Amino acid sequence: MRRRIALVSIAVFSLGMLTACAVPNSLKLNPSETTVEYRFRDSSVPPKYHRSYTIKASDKEASITVDSYGDMLRQETAAMPAETWTEVMDLARSLPERTKDIRAPKPGCAGGTASTIVVREGEQERHSQRIEDCGGDPVTPLTDTAAPLEALFDMKDLLKTGA
């Protein structure tokens, strides 16, 4: 009887240790086969002020397309520095853990912005997250991941609006 209790205790303790020491839910990605796409949808404002954009990135290059309600305004491509791609890959791998507490927006969220990120490995979508920002929702997991990609471009110039 004592032996059974001891074995059960060891099993429960071992299971607890395995659970406590579990690695956070992270993506295992091959950098040379991975692409990251970040989309920002601007709020509902007149077309001359509306600026949405999409950045598509791989280990070789990143491209950005800026639009106003679907009308393409600007498009640029930049080479991908190895250190930038390493940073983006680290951030992409941790997206499941960093976005796990994000909830759907409350009804009535009108006029806000939205951010979407999609991580693909080859043709397979590995992670996708969309966040509506209606005044204070946590978009930082997505914007933090997009920041090194945005730094490849002159965002101020690309997003300037007509007067």
C-alpha positions in Angstrom: 0.0 0.0 0.0 2.8 2.4 0.9 4.5 1.5 -2.3 1.4 2.5 -4.3 1.0 5.7 -2.5 4.7 6.5 -3.2 4.4 5.7 -6.9 1.2 7.8 -7.2 2.8 10.7 -5.4 5.9 10.5 -7.7 3.6 10.3 -10.8 1.6 13.3 -9.7 4.7 15.3 -8.8 6.3 14.5 -12.2 3.2 15.5 -14.1 3.1 18.7 -12.2 6.7 19.5 -13.0 6.2 18.7 -16.7 3.2 21.1 -16.8 4.9 23.8 -14.8 8.0 23.7 -17.0 6.2 23.5 -20.3 7.6 25.8 -23.0 5.1 28.6 -23.9 3.1 27.9 -27.0 5.4 29.1 -29.7 5.6 28.5 -33.5 8.3 26.4 -34.9 9.1 28.1 -38.2 11.7 27.7 -40.9 12.9 31.3 -41.6 13.6 30.6 -45.3 10.0 29.3 -45.9 8.1 31.8 -43.7 6.3 34.9 -44.8 4.7 37.5 -42.6 1.9 39.7 -43.7 0.7 42.7 -41.7 -2.4 44.7 -42.6 -3.5 47.9 -41.1 -7.0 49.2 -41.8 -7.4 52.9 -41.1 -10.5 54.3 -39.5 -13.5 55.6 -41.4 -12.4 59.1 -42.5 -12.8 60.9 -45.9 -10.7 59.3 -48.7 -8.1 62.0 -48.8 -7.2 61.3 -45.2 -7.7 57.5 -45.2 -4.4 55.4 -45.3 -4.5 51.6 -45.0 -1.5 49.5 -45.8 -0.3 45.9 -46.2 3.3 44.8 -45.6 4.4 41.4 -47.0 7.7 40.1 -45.9 10.1 37.2 -46.4 13.7 36.5 -45.7 14.6 38.2 -48.9 12.5 41.4 -49.1 9.5 43.3 -47.8 6.9 45.2 -49.8 4.3 47.7 -48.7 1.2 48.8 -50.5 -0.7 51.9 -49.2 -4.3 52.4 -50.2 -7.3 54.6 -49.6 -10.5 52.5 -49.6 -9.0 50.0 -52.0 -7.4 52.5 -54.4 -3.6 51.9 -54.4 -1.7 55.1 -53.6 1.9 53.9 -53.2 3.9 50.7 -53.4 7.6 50.1 -52.4 9.9 47.2 -51.9 13.0 47.0 -49.7 15.7 44.3 -49.2 15.3 42.4 -45.9 18.4 42.7 -43.7 19.2 39.4 -41.9 19.1 41.0 -38.5 15.6 42.4 -39.2 14.3 39.1 -40.4 15.7 37.4 -37.3 13.9 39.9 -35.1 10.6 39.4 -37.1 10.9 35.6 -36.8 11.4 35.8 -33.1 8.3 38.0 -32.7 6.3 35.8 -35.1 7.2 32.6 -33.2 5.9 34.2 -30.0 2.6 35.5 -31.4 0.5 32.6 -30.1 1.6 33.3 -26.6 1.4 37.1 -26.9 -2.1 37.1 -28.5 -3.7 34.3 -26.4 -5.7 36.7 -24.2 -7.0 38.9 -27.0 -10.8 38.8 -27.2 -13.2 39.8 -30.0 -14.3 43.4 -30.0 -17.4 44.4 -28.2 -20.5 45.0 -30.4 -20.8 48.7 -31.4 -17.2 49.2 -32.3 -17.5 51.5 -35.3 -15.0 53.8 -36.9 -11.9 52.2 -35.3 -8.8 50.8 -36.9 -7.9 47.2 -37.3 -4.7 45.2 -37.5 -4.2 41.8 -39.0 -1.2 39.5 -39.0 -0.8 36.3 -40.9 2.2 34.0 -40.6 2.7 31.4 -43.3 5.2 28.6 -43.7 5.1 27.7 -47.4 1.5 27.6 -48.3 0.4 26.7 -44.8 -1.1 29.4 -42.5 0.5 28.9 -39.1 -1.0 31.8 -37.2 -3.5 34.5 -38.0 -4.8 37.2 -35.7 -7.1 40.2 -36.3 -7.6 43.0 -33.7 -10.1 45.8 -33.8 -8.9 48.9 -32.0 -11.9 51.0 -30.8 -10.1 53.1 -28.3 -7.6 51.2 -26.2 -7.8 47.6 -27.3 -4.5 45.8 -27.0 -3.0 45.8 -30.5 0.7 45.8 -29.3 1.4 42.1 -30.1 0.7 42.8 -33.7 2.2 46.3 -33.9 5.3 45.1 -32.1 5.7 42.4 -34.7 5.1 44.9 -37.6 7.5 47.6 -36.2 10.7 46.1 -37.6 9.0 45.8 -41.0 7.7 49.3 -40.9 11.2 50.5 -40.0 12.3 49.4 -43.5 10.2 52.1 -45.1 9.7 55.9 -44.6 6.2 55.4 -43.1 5.7 59.2 -42.6 6.2 59.8 -46.3 4.2 56.8 -47.4 1.2 57.7 -45.2 1.1 61.4 -45.8 -2.3 62.7 -46.7 -3.6 65.3 -49.0 -4.7 68.6 -47.6 
